[in-house]
Amino acid sequence: MGVLVAKEAAERDARHAIGVRRVDNQIRVRWPDKPPTGDEIAKFTRDALLRDAYVERHNIIVTCRNAHVSLYGLVDTEFEREHAEWTTSCQNGVVHVADWCGRATPPSRPLSTTSSPTTLWIRTTRSPRR
């Protein structure tokens, strides 16, 4: 289980306790020796996505800086986007996932005769966070 998943599970358990009105999750993870580097986290994540049956066929680019992982690429469905994010959050060392994957969707109207049959229609599934 990854750091992010454990942290979110602890927060969810506290939030569902009777009488709790607010939770301020300040859990920090201590590593027995040294924490994995950004390159190691990115490699763990890439390998996990390549092993995953749902997202292995998509070319998802993984970057990591200070244990914050960003995902870039195109997927076919919202489920695949969420699954890639969940798979990433389960990796050791990940403290945050920024999912910038888009979803390739068919056009809402027929293509004109002048359009190329290889036209790619993209709809961004999330707006940038500020």
N, C-alpha and C positions, 0 to 999 in steps of 0.2 A: 504494500500500500504506500502510496506517495504521501509526501508532506502535506500537499494542498488538500487531498481527499481526507486525511486524518483531521486536519484543522477544521474543515467544513463540517465533518461529522460531529466533532466536539461542540461546535457552535449550534448545530441543529439540535443536538441532545439538550443543551442548556436552554435553548429557546422554547422547547416543548415541555419543560418542567413546569409544574403547577406553581403559579404565583410569580413567575418571571415575566417582567415587562420589557426589559431591554437587555441585550447582550453586547458587550464590548470585547470582541475576541482579540486578545493580545498574546496568543500562544506563539512561542518561538521554539524552533526545533534545534536541539543540540546534536551535533554529530560526534560519534565516538572518537574519530581521529580528525580528518579534515573533510570539509564538504566537497561534493563534486564540483568541478569547474564548469563554466558555461559550455565549453566544447563537449565535455563528457555528457552533460544533460541533453544537449542537442543531439548527440549520437544516440543516447538511450531512447530519446523520443522518436528519431527517424527510424531506428530499428523496430520499435514497437509499432509504428504506423505501417511499416512494410510487412510486419507479421499479421496485421489485423485484416480479417476477411472483408470488412466493409469498406475500408478506405485504401487498401493496398494498391489499387489500380490508378489512383489519383496522384498527380505529381504535387504533393504538398511540401512546400519549402518551410523548413524549421530554422528559426534563429533563436539564440538565447543570449541574454545579457543580464548579469547579476541575478541569475535564477528566474528571470522573467522570460517566458517563452512566447514567441510570436509565431503564428501559423499563417501562411499565405498560399493561395491556390484556388482551384475551382473544384467543387463537388457537385453531384447530381441532385441531392436531396438535403433537406434540413436535418434529417436524421443523421446523415453521414457527417455533416458539419458538426453537430453536437457530439457525435461519437468520437470524432477526431479530437475535439476539445477535452472530452472525458478521458480518453486514452492518454492524452498528454498530461492531464492533471494527476494521473496515477503514477507517473514516473518519479523516481527518487530525485530529490533536490528541487523540484519545481515548486515555486511559491506563488506564481501568478501565470495565467494563460490569457493572451490577447489573441482572439480568433478573428483573423481578417480574411477568412475563406469566403469566397463568393459562390453563388449557386448559378450554374448554367441553366437557364430556363428557356423553353420554347417561346417564340414570339406570340403576342396576343392577337395578331392579325397576320394574314398570309403575306409572305414575302413578295415583293414586286418582281416582275420579270427581269429587271435590271440588277437585282441583288445576286450576289454570288451564293451558290449553294453551301459554301463553307462559312457563311457569316456566323459569328458567335454572338449569342445574346447573353448578356450578363446583368444580373440584378444583385446589387450588394445586399447582403442579409443583415448587416449591422451598420449603424451609423458610427462614425469615429467618436471615441470618448474624449471628453475635454477635461 
